[in-house]
């Protein structure tokens, strides 16, 4: 079991600053999109009265 973890850690590399910035931006945009969809759904349910 630990051999698998060791193998993954040996092949993994740290992201560059550009990769990290891009990943952070995409995760943030995804969170905003999911939050906006939740807000729209909540408002629709309030309008319908459920």
DASUL-V517686 format. One record per residue. N is the residue number from 1. RES is the residue in three letters. PSI is psi as a letter, one per 20 degrees, with the letter a starting at -180 (NA if undefined). BURIAL is I if it has 9 or more other C-alpha atoms within 8 Angstrom, else O. D_LAST is the distance of its C-alpha to the last C-alpha in whole Angstrom. Layout:
n: {N | N}
res: {RES | RES}
psi: {PSI | PSI}
burial: {BURIAL | BURIAL}
d_last: {D_LAST | D_LAST}
//
This chain:
n: {1 | 2 | 3 | 4 | 5 | 6 | 7 | 8 | 9 | 10 | 11 | 12 | 13 | 14 | 15 | 16 | 17 | 18 | 19 | 20 | 21 | 22 | 23 | 24 | 25 | 26 | 27 | 28 | 29 | 30 | 31 | 32 | 33 | 34 | 35 | 36 | 37 | 38 | 39 | 40 | 41 | 42 | 43 | 44 | 45 | 46 | 47 | 48 | 49 | 50}
res: {UNK | UNK | UNK | UNK | UNK | UNK | UNK | UNK | UNK | UNK | UNK | UNK | UNK | UNK | UNK | UNK | UNK | UNK | UNK | UNK | UNK | UNK | UNK | UNK | UNK | UNK | UNK | UNK | UNK | UNK | UNK | UNK | UNK | UNK | UNK | UNK | UNK | UNK | UNK | UNK | UNK | UNK | UNK | UNK | UNK | UNK | UNK | UNK | UNK | UNK}
psi: {g | h | h | g | g | g | g | g | h | h | i | q | q | q | q | r | h | g | g | g | g | g | g | g | g | h | g | g | h | g | g | g | g | g | g | g | g | g | g | g | g | g | h | g | h | h | h | h | k | NA}
burial: {O | O | O | O | O | O | O | O | O | O | O | O | O | O | O | O | O | O | O | I | O | O | O | O | O | O | O | O | O | O | O | O | O | O | O | O | O | O | O | O | O | O | O | O | I | O | O | O | O | O}
d_last: {50 | 51 | 53 | 50 | 49 | 52 | 52 | 49 | 50 | 53 | 52 | 49 | 50 | 48 | 46 | 48 | 46 | 45 | 43 | 42 | 41 | 39 | 37 | 36 | 35 | 33 | 31 | 30 | 29 | 27 | 25 | 25 | 23 | 21 | 20 | 19 | 17 | 15 | 15 | 14 | 11 | 10 | 10 | 9 | 5 | 6 | 8 | 6 | 4 | 0}
//
